[in-house]
Amino acid sequence: MKRREFIAALGLTIAGPWEAVAQIFSKDFHVGTVTPGIPIGHNSPAGQILLRVVAERGYRLGENLTFHSRGAMPEIHLLPQMLEEMKANRVQVVIIPGHPTVVAA
């Protein structure tokens, strides 16, 4: 299994499989990042790459795309709570770089 497929599958697992499938067809797309360190904002280099990739698929920040970003630095114990917050905000895809975040997911 490739890394992207794993991350996508993990993101769908967080949102719940049926709920995530239904949300993919909604008008607005919600993408989020949860990191063990500093949040990946939409204006950071990694955030800009992510926005460029989803823009190639027709999603634009502020139009039909909402970007959620959370960082646990220095309180890693809050990672599970941040992931639950993403789920409550109906985020369809959550990008979770870093070992502590994957374990929390």
C-alpha positions in Angstrom: 0.0 0.0 0.0 1.4 3.4 -0.9 1.8 6.2 1.6 -0.9 8.4 0.1 -3.4 5.6 0.0 -2.7 4.8 3.7 -3.1 8.4 4.7 -6.3 8.8 2.8 -7.7 5.5 4.2 -6.7 6.7 7.7 -8.4 10.0 7.2 -11.6 8.3 6.1 -11.5 6.0 9.1 -11.4 9.0 11.4 -14.5 10.6 9.8 -16.4 7.3 9.7 -16.7 5.4 6.4 -20.3 6.1 5.5 -20.3 9.7 6.7 -17.1 10.4 4.7 -18.5 8.9 1.5 -21.6 11.1 1.8 -19.6 14.2 2.5 -17.3 13.8 -0.5 -20.3 14.7 -2.7 -21.2 17.8 -0.8 -20.6 21.3 -2.2 -17.9 22.3 0.2 -14.7 20.2 0.9 -13.1 20.3 4.3 -9.4 19.3 4.6 -7.4 19.5 7.7 -4.0 18.9 9.2 -3.1 17.8 12.7 0.6 17.8 13.6 2.5 17.0 16.8 4.4 20.3 16.3 3.6 23.6 14.8 0.3 23.7 12.7 0.6 23.5 9.0 -1.2 26.7 8.0 -2.6 27.5 4.5 0.3 30.0 4.0 3.1 27.6 5.1 5.1 25.9 2.3 3.4 22.5 3.0 0.0 24.2 3.2 0.6 25.9 -0.1 1.5 22.6 -1.8 -1.6 21.0 -0.4 -3.8 23.8 -1.6 -2.2 23.7 -5.1 -2.9 20.0 -5.3 -6.6 20.3 -4.4 -6.9 23.4 -6.7 -5.9 21.1 -9.6 -9.1 19.2 -8.7 -11.3 22.4 -8.7 -11.2 23.3 -5.0 -10.4 26.9 -4.0 -9.8 28.2 -0.5 -12.7 30.4 0.6 -14.9 29.3 -2.3 -15.6 25.6 -1.9 -12.7 24.6 0.3 -12.2 25.0 4.1 -8.8 24.4 5.6 -8.5 23.3 9.2 -5.1 23.3 10.9 -4.2 22.1 14.4 -0.8 21.7 16.1 -0.2 20.1 19.5 3.2 21.7 20.3 4.1 21.4 23.1 1.0 19.5 24.4 1.1 16.2 22.5 -1.5 14.7 24.9 -4.1 16.9 23.2 -3.8 15.1 19.8 -6.8 12.8 20.3 -8.9 15.8 21.3 -7.8 17.7 18.2 -8.7 14.7 16.0 -12.2 14.5 17.6 -12.5 18.3 16.9 -11.7 17.6 13.2 -14.4 14.9 13.2 -16.9 17.3 14.8 -16.1 19.9 12.1 -16.9 17.3 9.4 -13.4 17.4 7.9 -13.4 14.8 5.1 -9.6 14.4 4.8 -7.2 14.8 7.7 -3.5 14.8 7.0 -1.5 13.5 10.0 2.2 13.6 9.6 4.3 12.4 12.5 4.4 9.3 14.6 2.5 10.6 17.7 -0.3 11.8 15.5 -0.7 8.5 13.7 -0.8 6.7 17.1 -3.5 9.1 18.3 -5.6 8.5 15.2 
